[in-house]
């Protein structure tokens, strides 16, 4: 029989995993709406994976003759500033999940709940990969520099040339400077141009 403390912790984590699944689903919906269809598909798969994690804990607790105590799932955030914000939120969520799993592992050790200890080891290994993936996505989406430039109005609708200075923080090297009318750089209802620049 598994101790009540460990049961309570696992039941709480079942809720956390279901909440994470719900949040990933909200992220997927945002991306689908903004026409980031590839990201939407990946985030939906992440939602299904988090649900699978919840069910793994659900089945484990039943196998150890524990009692399931399901809780209400809080409403996820559905407003995101950009695609980068989505994945930054995903990374924060995975880091939070890692901390939660670590706490259960420590509790299981203190309670001498060795079966739970082995089960939590699987989740610890899983979280290493989950965090790594989210961290790499966030890193790839972060530019070396980002800035805004107020362009003059062109009432005559003709081509005009405007010069903008690069940030002083850029180290020497070759850069691709990408400009977008919209801050989120999405393809729909936008104009995006890129040019190679060498900083000496």
C-alpha positions in Angstrom: 0.0 0.0 0.0 1.4 3.4 -1.0 1.4 6.1 1.7 -1.2 8.8 1.8 1.4 11.5 1.3 2.6 9.9 -1.9 -0.9 9.3 -3.1 -1.8 12.9 -2.6 1.3 14.0 -4.5 0.7 11.7 -7.4 -3.0 12.8 -7.6 -1.8 16.4 -7.7 0.6 15.6 -10.5 -2.1 13.9 -12.5 -4.0 17.2 -12.3 -0.8 19.1 -13.3 -0.2 16.9 -16.3 -3.8 17.3 -17.5 -3.5 21.1 -17.0 -0.3 21.0 -19.1 -2.2 19.0 -21.8 -4.9 21.7 -21.7 -2.4 24.5 -22.0 -0.6 22.9 -25.0 -4.0 22.5 -26.6 -4.7 26.2 -26.1 -1.3 27.0 -27.7 -2.1 24.7 -30.6 -5.4 26.6 -31.1 -3.6 29.9 -31.1 -1.1 28.7 -33.7 -3.8 27.2 -35.9 -5.7 30.5 -35.8 -2.6 32.5 -36.8 -1.8 30.0 -39.6 1.3 28.5 -37.9 0.0 25.1 -38.9 3.2 23.2 -38.4 3.6 24.5 -34.9 -0.1 23.9 -34.2 0.3 20.2 -35.1 3.4 19.8 -32.9 1.7 21.4 -30.0 -1.3 19.2 -30.4 1.0 16.2 -30.2 2.5 17.6 -27.0 -1.0 18.0 -25.6 -1.6 14.3 -26.3 1.7 13.4 -24.7 0.9 15.3 -21.5 -2.4 13.5 -21.3 -0.5 10.2 -21.7 1.7 11.2 -18.8 -1.4 11.8 -16.6 -2.8 8.4 -17.5 0.5 6.7 -16.8 0.4 8.1 -13.2 -3.3 7.3 -13.1 -2.7 3.6 -13.9 0.4 3.5 -11.6 -1.6 4.7 -8.6 -4.4 2.2 -9.3 -1.8 -0.6 -9.7 -0.5 0.3 -6.2 -4.0 0.1 -4.7 -4.2 3.8 -4.3 -7.3 6.0 -4.6 -7.7 8.4 -7.5 -8.8 11.9 -6.5 -9.4 14.0 -9.7 -9.5 17.7 -9.4 -10.8 20.6 -11.5 -8.6 21.7 -14.3 -7.9 25.5 -14.4 -8.6 27.5 -17.6 -5.5 27.9 -19.7 -4.1 31.2 -21.0 -5.4 31.6 -24.6 -3.8 35.0 -25.3 -0.2 35.0 -26.6 1.8 38.0 -27.9 3.6 36.0 -30.6 4.8 32.6 -31.7 8.0 33.2 -29.6 5.8 33.9 -26.6 4.1 30.5 -27.1 7.3 28.6 -27.0 8.7 30.6 -24.1 5.6 29.7 -22.2 6.0 26.0 -23.2 9.6 26.1 -21.8 8.4 27.6 -18.5 5.8 25.0 -18.2 8.3 22.2 -18.8 10.6 23.7 -16.2 7.7 23.8 -13.7 6.8 20.2 -14.4 10.5 19.2 -13.8 10.4 20.8 -10.4 7.1 19.1 -9.5 8.5 15.7 -10.5 11.7 16.3 -8.5 9.5 17.0 -5.4 7.6 13.7 -5.8 10.8 11.8 -6.3 12.2 13.3 -3.1 9.0 12.5 -1.2 8.9 8.9 -2.5 12.5 8.5 -1.3 11.7 9.9 2.2 8.6 7.7 2.4 10.5 4.6 1.2 7.9 4.2 -1.6 10.4 2.4 -3.9 7.9 1.6 -6.7 7.0 5.3 -6.9 10.7 6.1 -6.9 11.2 3.9 -10.0 8.2 5.4 -11.7 9.4 9.0 -11.0 12.8 8.1 -12.5 11.0 7.5 -15.8 9.5 11.0 -15.6 12.8 12.6 -14.6 14.4 11.1 -17.7 11.4 12.2 -19.8 11.7 15.8 -18.5 15.3 16.1 -19.5 14.3 15.5 -23.1 11.2 17.7 -22.9 13.1 20.7 -21.5 15.9 20.2 -24.0 13.5 20.3 -26.9 11.6 23.4 -25.7 14.9 25.2 -24.9 16.3 24.5 -28.3 13.1 25.8 -30.0 13.2 29.0 -28.0 16.9 29.5 -28.7 16.4 29.0 -32.5 13.6 31.6 -32.5 15.6 34.3 -30.7 17.4 36.7 -33.0 20.8 38.2 -32.2 19.1 41.6 -32.0 15.7 43.1 -32.4 14.6 46.7 -32.8 11.9 48.9 -34.2 12.2 51.7 -36.8 9.5 54.3 -37.4 9.3 54.7 -41.2 8.1 58.0 -42.7 4.7 58.0 -44.4 4.5 57.6 -48.1 1.3 59.4 -49.2 2.3 59.3 -52.9 2.5 55.4 -52.8 5.8 55.4 -54.5 9.0 53.5 -53.5 11.1 55.3 -50.9 14.4 54.5 -49.4 15.0 54.8 -45.7 18.1 53.9 -43.8 18.2 52.4 -40.3 21.2 51.9 -38.1 22.1 48.4 -36.8 22.4 47.9 -33.0 25.9 48.6 -31.7 25.8 45.3 -29.8 26.3 43.2 -32.9 29.7 41.5 -33.1 31.5 41.4 -36.4 30.1 38.8 -38.8 27.5 38.1 -41.5 23.9 38.6 -40.6 20.5 38.2 -42.2 18.5 41.3 -41.4 14.8 40.6 -41.7 12.2 43.4 -41.7 8.5 42.9 -41.1 5.5 45.3 -41.1 4.0 43.2 -38.3 5.8 42.6 -35.0 4.9 38.9 -35.0 6.4 38.3 -38.5 3.5 36.2 -39.5 3.0 35.6 -43.2 -0.7 36.6 -43.5 -1.5 40.3 -44.1 2.2 41.3 -43.9 5.3 42.1 -45.9 8.6 40.6 -44.9 12.0 41.3 -46.6 15.5 40.1 -45.8 19.0 41.3 -46.7 22.4 40.0 -45.9 24.6 42.4 -44.0 28.3 42.2 -43.0 29.3 43.9 -39.8 33.0 44.8 -39.7 
